[in-house]
């Protein structure tokens, strides 16, 4: 009985699954796929036709000056005396100077007060230094030993032509 069933199944397969039915099935599947893609394209969410969003800028007014709160007077006067400062505008020991007039090239701080001294650091315009030693005259220039108030490792001899005395930073 089994062989008979198998033969019957083979006859049905031969009858209905010919090369013509396979080609028809492929065309039918391609048609379904095309229909699905068209429907998806038609019912896809629409993209916004607007351009890029405009940035919103909030302008916050600058704070106004607030007078300092009054503080009570100390009961005893301070005993520490401030360090004597050099006269205003004069280049002297202890003065604070600002690098100026280098045209963007910077001032070379050297290991010795001479053009032959090794360049240790190049100070840019507007940088502030304190005068530690000097003056020394060499190679037609007046040299001062400068040190950065914010980094004591930045120091060297610089030419006075590019130094402007300023108030304490």
Order of alpha helices (4+ residues) and beta strands (2+ residues): alpha-alpha-beta-beta-beta-beta-beta-beta-beta
